[in-house]
Amino acid sequence: MAIRIEQAYFSTITSLAEKGPCIIVGRCADYMLKENENRISFFITADEKKKIARIKKKYGVTETEAVKMINKNDRNRSNYYKSITGKTWGMAENYDFCICSSYYGIDSTVEIITKLI
């Protein structure tokens, strides 16, 4: 019998959470662990201009290519989240905390999240 990748994610994520503190980025972990009383979920976003600049610098691409990459990744994330949860990716009500890393920078965003945890 074939196992769906989402079932494998669910099994792995719940197993890790049962073993103790862990950080899981993406994979709808906020939804998969919604019944876990120790779960804290974050949605990190950024200003479009800063996302474009970061992608251009990181991958050495043009602005047009960066926009295409961002749009494709965001569309894939949104579709995946919707298919698993039935909810809209990025909506504040789906998370415990939402933070815009553009305002604080990546290092300070990490520091803020660490303090919240």
Secondary structure, DSSP 8 states (H G I E B T S, - for coil): ----HHHHHHHHHHHHHHHS-----STTHHHHTTT-TT---EEEE--HHHHHHHHHHHHT--HHHHHHHHHHHHHHHHHHHHHHHSS-TT-GGGSSEEEEHHHHHHHHHHHHHHHH-
